[in-house]
Amino acid sequence: MRIQPKRIVCAIDFSDVSRRILSYGIILAREFKAALYVCHVIDLPPAGIYGEIYIESLVDTLEQVKKIKDYAHKQIGQLIGKQEIKWEPVVLVGSTAEEISRMVEEKGIDLVIAATHGRAKLKRLILGSVTERLLRTLTCPLLVVESSEAPVTLPSEPGVSFRKILVGYDFSSNSDMALQYGLSLAQEFQSELHLVHVIEPVLDKSLKQKEKEEEEIRRSLYDGLKARMEKMVPEEAPNWCSLKIELISGKPHEELIHYALTRQMGLIVLGIRGRGLLETLLLGSTTDRVVRRAPCPVLSVWPDGDKQ
């Protein structure tokens, strides 16, 4: 099943990372001949973010909101410039996560691109950020772009690359969908696809027996899992991408981040399970943790009907 997004949203806030978000949006829109919506939500930001317009309250008067909308439209136009793609500016007023989620439903969006934000060179770790809310509420895939202090020039630059794609695979329906997206992108961009399964330490410990038997059991497990993973990949895949299947041991989020960093991955694709907010706040998830610390963009996907 080849997946081709036709309607893409770039969620920008006019910070430095907005150009990086747009770079990915433009490249994907151009490659898939998709419509690109460049969306900014007016959501009670600090005074001064809109240039010389000083705002004590965004909802004081309709005139103030109109000025901000005009400014936002102008800024979006300047950021996009003369790109040969189909694009449209969208400026909304309200809660950022809620407005973007509503737009996704109303316009049938296939992909949203947003970003993490850094403070003092560290990724924002607190829960409740706009991107983390989107990660839990969107009904379409979310591509989270890492913040970077490096300057970005539109429409494309060396930092935007899908030449190496990492798919985290755990044999769930969520990771099956992640694999489908990874394969589609690898086919589109002629990428090197790394399909990686992480065996958690608790599983390794359960195999502890006599020393002579331990390695045989471990090897049998690894061989069996690798064979199952190979069956998930279409036979024709090697014709249009370079495939690598890897099994490693450790904590999934730590090992996936390390793998992406040491092998210079350009994209990580992960499935995400739907679950209640309380459980997420208490336990987090592999996807949450990878998104916060990944050295490259992370695409989170899930099967239809699996998101809560």
Beta strands, then each sheet from edge to edge (+ up, - down):
strand 1: 7-11
strand 2: 35-42
strand 3: 87-93
strand 4: 111-115
strand 5: 118-119
strand 6: 122-123
strand 7: 142-145
strand 8: 164-168
strand 9: 192-199
strand 10: 242-249
strand 11: 267-271
strand 12: 298-301
sheet 1: 3+ 2+ 1+ 4+ 7+ 12- 11- 8- 9- 10-
sheet 2: 5+ 6-
end
